[in-house]
């Protein structure tokens, strides 16, 4: 049993020494310039991610979508307005053309001339 106790004691010593070496190594690493740069970079990444999350939460993206919707609606209203003006002009021209044709046909019937309808 003595051998088992000695082996267990030596294992504990080795584990303690390994733990001390890791702690000292990590302590030196924490004090290094590399660790400082890495910590700073991770902080910047965290801030960037937080900012983007807040932008979405605060509605910057929905605001952009709303702005796009408003522009599209405005353009659609302009298009519809122009289409209405065109439609009104077109309808007026069609009415005038029909009236002119009616007049020509009625004149042709009265005079018996069919040459004016060929114009």
Secondary structure, 3 states (H helix, E strand, C coil): CHHHHHHHHHHHHHHHHHHHHHHHHHHHHHHCHHHHHHHHHHHHHHHHHHHHHHHHHHCHHHHHHHHHHHHHHHHHHHHHHHHHHHHHHHHHHHHHHHHHHHHHHHHHHHHCCCCHHHC
